[in-house]
Amino acid sequence: MWKFMMQNAIAMVGGQDLIIILVIVLVLFGGKKIPELLRGVGKGVGELQKGLDEGKRQLTQSLHEEPVATTTTAPTTETTTTTTPRA
């Protein structure tokens, strides 16, 4: 679904829009900072992908496991009575 949304978003951006965005990024970050910025974005996307894969793996694993029988014990209620001396 994410890939589908990104394809539609990219399709909506025209050539002039892309040039304007690139010029703004160049002005804001400068030519030397752009590779650093893109490297950080790439690492972030990689970490996101790892997290998504781990979540999918855990979900699949938990769906295939047999439910564990649990026994519950009724809570005990203890009443304590105290007497106070009358004055």
C-alpha positions in Angstrom: 0.0 0.0 0.0 2.8 2.4 0.9 4.4 1.8 -2.5 1.1 2.5 -4.2 0.7 5.8 -2.3 4.3 6.9 -3.2 3.8 6.1 -6.9 0.7 8.3 -6.9 2.5 11.1 -5.0 5.4 11.0 -7.4 3.1 10.9 -10.4 1.4 14.1 -9.2 4.7 16.0 -9.0 5.5 17.6 -12.3 8.9 18.6 -13.8 8.7 22.2 -12.7 7.6 21.2 -9.2 10.6 19.0 -8.9 13.0 21.7 -10.0 11.5 24.1 -7.5 11.8 21.6 -4.7 15.4 20.8 -5.6 16.4 24.5 -5.7 14.8 25.1 -2.3 16.7 22.1 -0.8 19.9 23.4 -2.3 19.4 26.9 -0.9 18.4 25.6 2.6 21.1 23.0 3.0 23.9 23.9 0.6 25.7 21.6 -1.8 28.0 20.1 0.8 25.2 19.1 3.3 22.9 17.4 0.8 24.9 14.1 0.7 24.9 14.0 4.5 21.2 14.7 4.6 20.4 12.0 2.0 22.7 9.5 3.9 20.7 10.1 7.1 17.4 9.8 5.2 18.6 6.5 3.7 19.6 5.1 7.2 16.2 6.2 8.6 14.4 4.4 5.8 16.5 1.3 6.3 15.8 1.3 10.1 12.1 1.7 9.3 12.1 -1.2 6.9 13.9 -3.4 9.5 11.3 -2.5 12.1 8.5 -3.3 9.8 10.0 -6.6 8.8 10.5 -7.5 12.5 6.9 -6.6 13.3 5.6 -8.8 10.5 7.8 -11.6 11.6 6.6 -11.4 15.2 3.0 -11.2 14.1 3.3 -14.2 11.8 5.1 -16.1 14.6 2.4 -15.3 17.2 -0.4 -16.3 14.8 1.2 -19.7 14.2 1.9 -20.5 17.8 -0.6 -22.6 19.8 -2.3 -20.8 22.6 -0.8 -21.6 26.0 -3.3 -22.9 28.6 -3.3 -20.6 31.6 -4.8 -21.3 34.9 -6.0 -18.6 37.0 -6.6 -18.7 40.7 -9.3 -16.8 42.4 -8.0 -13.9 44.4 -8.1 -14.4 48.1 -9.8 -11.9 50.3 -8.5 -11.6 53.8 -10.3 -9.5 56.3 -8.6 -8.1 59.3 -10.5 -6.8 62.2 -9.0 -4.5 64.7 -10.4 -3.2 67.9 -9.9 0.2 69.2 -10.2 0.9 72.9 -13.1 3.1 73.9 -12.3 6.1 75.9 
